[in-house]
Amino acid sequence: MKNIIIFGANSGMAEALARELAKPDTHLVLVGRNLENLETLKSDLTTISSSSAEIYQLDFLQYELFEESLEKFFKKLKVVDLIVIAHGFLGDQTQSENDSLHLNKILQTNFNSPLLLSMISAKYLEMQKSGHLLVFSSVAGDRGRRSNYSYGACKAGLSTFLEGLSYRLRPNGVFLTIVKPGFVDTAMTAHLKKNFLFANPQQVAKQIVKRLKNKDLIIYTPSFWRWIMMMIKLIPISIMRKLKF
Amino acid sequence: MGNLVNKSDKFLSWGRVHRYTHNIIEPKGPQENFFSDIDCQWVLPYGMGRSYGDLCLNENNTLLWTRNLSHFIAFDIETSILEVEAGVCFSDIIKFFLPRGYFLPVTPGTQFVTVGGAIASDVHGKNHHVDGTFGSHVLEIKLLRSDGKIYECTAVKNSDLYRATIGGMGLTGLILSAKFKLKKNVGPFIYQETIPFQNLEEFLLMSREYSHKTYSVGWFDSLSSGQQLGRGLLMLGEHTSPVDNENEFINSSKTNNILEVISESPNLLNKYTVKAFNSVYYRKTFLKKKNEIVSYRSFFYPLDAFSAWNKLYGKKGFYQYQCTLPLDITSTKHTSVHDLLRTIQKSQIGSFLAVIKSFGEVSSPGLMSYPSMGVTVALDFPNLGIPVNKLFKELNKIVSSNGGKLYPAKDAHMTGEEFRKFYPNFEKFYSLRDPKFSSNFIRRMENS
């Protein structure tokens, strides 16, 4: 039996990923805020495969509950093979410039929360000396951009933190992977105009699962984003100043 | 969560003729005040946009895009009954259930339709003469109406709504989920028999002779005439039993995207290319009978291999014409089907795909269901403007004066008067529709 915990299980990307991970010999713990949506996902996963699943309600801004939740999971499951941290909040850049509550929500949801969860998860995985931690960051963290630097900064900080954490975990038998998706057509981006760069979450999920076995530190998905970001990182500041993206 | 509204001009029907702007809302499960928060006159559910005419369009109004209603709900191994949300695609059902030996009770010629769409158009397949329409396998529908209530509809409970929703063109409310029975002990392969027929008479004789076969469909050459009018190939199929062949399922969702590249190209399917194709196809495969084992994909969904074949018709798009003509079983000599094929042949605007099939007797619970006993013919026509419109008028006359009917999911030319004649249950259906729901198609029917 393979045990998998997914935080932010109802995000568009996590739902697609959960479908890819649901195999007859897996047990999934689906963690999210909305019980009804979690129930829907649970029935979906157990119907399409003969995997088993349980749901667990958690508000990702209630940091004080993280420790006890993870303790509970590890006590019950004994061994956890994979922990996925997928919750996030894109927010609105312009609003974050004028409304510090909105900015704070972006910071809390995309930085504090996944970072704290990663740190606590790491501790438990380290204790069992095995397992894989998969955290969703974003290509937005690779460079400061005019159009989404609030969200981008959180993802940049998160990625830096995770890179360091991975160096601590790997000698102890625990693997860590940072996923950096490009544009994915999910609820998070429903309000954005779509172009050819948008991938669907099913493709992205499939690719992540396929590449998980390599135990790479960073997965760009779809993989061409690796090259796009490489180019974007090379753009001189003088030109970045003139770009609006 | 409130309704997120986007304006979009990207939502087309499969024929790509009509270009409208829509407001897009993506419902995610039943929500309170869902409808009262929508501030436009009419809404219409939209799934994969695989109907051809204006049935899935709602110009300057709202489409309820069901892509987030894409969850499986339950499957009962004892009874093979599957319950899914309305936005679940047939391709996903196949992906998850064919490896376990289950298949759709009825499938149209593409696997990229949603369950909601399949119910709304009460789709049929190559097994209509044995199994009826998809709607005849639907046991329960959960329907969200604009009064805010969810109706559970079955043959006995809310049976009027149940019958109005099957084939109801999405106008009776938003289908949230449905239950239907899958075929069991089915493998991923099909025993396919291909038998040539020299003309329409032969087709009619043969489809009677082989009516015991589960799947049966004819392909015909719409440009042949005289003694060869309606020459073609009859394809028969039976499921193989389940096998442990993983390979058949790998890459099952892979499609060919080459056609995307030439998507907005000029019309490549003109009279000459079609004629050449038909001739080559005939010579290559017509001359002898053939038995083979093929994958379910090549048997049911040959066109799905080209993910956007509809774009081959160029920017102006195309029409599909599908009608059914009742048939007196005893006569095969001079029928209205002959008149129909002759008129099409004379027009010289033949199509890439010309399909002919005998419908059976199994009746659907749907009030507005299209298939009925007789012969159905389906063809594509490039949107050439006046010549096509003229031809369709002529064809409609043949259909109308011989007690036939047209398929709303393919239609863009029918008049309201014809529609009411073809569908005698229309008045009853109309009284059961949801007043908040409308489409370009139904407005066209109301106003003509």
HADDOCK unambig.tbl for C-alpha pairs under 7 A between the chains (distance, minus, plus):
assign (segid A and resid 41 and name CA) (segid B and resid 71 and name CA) 6.99 0.50 0.50
assign (segid A and resid 43 and name CA) (segid B and resid 72 and name CA) 6.73 0.50 0.50
assign (segid A and resid 43 and name CA) (segid B and resid 73 and name CA) 5.29 0.50 0.50
assign (segid A and resid 43 and name CA) (segid B and resid 74 and name CA) 6.41 0.50 0.50
assign (segid A and resid 44 and name CA) (segid B and resid 71 and name CA) 5.30 0.50 0.50
assign (segid A and resid 44 and name CA) (segid B and resid 72 and name CA) 4.33 0.50 0.50
assign (segid A and resid 44 and name CA) (segid B and resid 73 and name CA) 5.39 0.50 0.50
assign (segid A and resid 47 and name CA) (segid B and resid 72 and name CA) 6.24 0.50 0.50
assign (segid A and resid 47 and name CA) (segid B and resid 73 and name CA) 6.61 0.50 0.50
assign (segid A and resid 47 and name CA) (segid B and resid 74 and name CA) 5.40 0.50 0.50
assign (segid A and resid 47 and name CA) (segid B and resid 75 and name CA) 5.87 0.50 0.50
assign (segid A and resid 48 and name CA) (segid B and resid 72 and name CA) 6.93 0.50 0.50
assign (segid A and resid 48 and name CA) (segid B and resid 96 and name CA) 5.57 0.50 0.50
assign (segid A and resid 191 and name CA) (segid B and resid 6 and name CA) 6.74 0.50 0.50
